[in-house]
Amino acid sequence: MKIIIIYIVIFILVLYCISLYIHLGKSKSEYRSKHYYKFYDLLNPIYLYKITIKLYRYINGLNKDTSYKIMDDVHEILNKYKIYFWLSEGTALGIFRNNDLIDYDDDVDFSFMGIYNGTFEKYCIPEFRNKGYLVGKLYNSYYIIKNGMFVDFDIIYKNDICLANNNNSTNEIIPYLQEFYKIIWRNKIWNIPKEEYFIYLYGKNYMIPLKHKKPDI
């Protein structure tokens, strides 16, 4: 029985990876098509582990205590190397709207512009590994995993596609990433996009919490 369950889980994960690859493959991004369109990126063990965590968190919600600790580590390391970053997607929405993470979210989201990618790869990734994080990359976006939670880093390039924008063009979302609020939360300063960003991603009713779990909000 256990073997059958394992095979079913693997089959679902493979289907998910194939569907994701097909979806991202529709992009006209020259950057990703030249450097990051490798199907085996979707089948590496770290990525499959991440998807397993995502499915679990989709059902059970965040572990907030773990998320807070991971966010503190990210805040410390990115600031150490002077990477200008902001909280994005559901993470930003939760803190902007509720002054906390959203209970039914499944990950933590950070973003920064592509000009910082070299610094991130050279200095930040070794620091995360030294702190016990698994580090993975899908196309030009990184993620880190620790204690059953993960953080996505959505790295924004012009003329690319954007995870925060449902894999649509970064050119559509960049106008909403020009100015940020500075919010003090848990004794640290965080950059948060302004209201137009949330309206663009979630609609005019972004301040009304959803009653049901959603995978990416």
Protein Blocks (a to p, Z undefined) as FASTA:
>chain_A
ZZmmmmmmmmmmmmmmmmmmmmmmmpccfklmmmmmcfklmmgfklmmmmmmmmmmmmno
pafklmmmmmmmmmmmmmmnopacddehjllmmmmmnopacfkbcbdcddddfklmmmmm
mmmmmmmmmnopacddehjbccddeehiacddddddehiacfkloopafklmmmmmmbcc
dddeehiacddddfklmmmmnojklmpccfbdcfkZZ
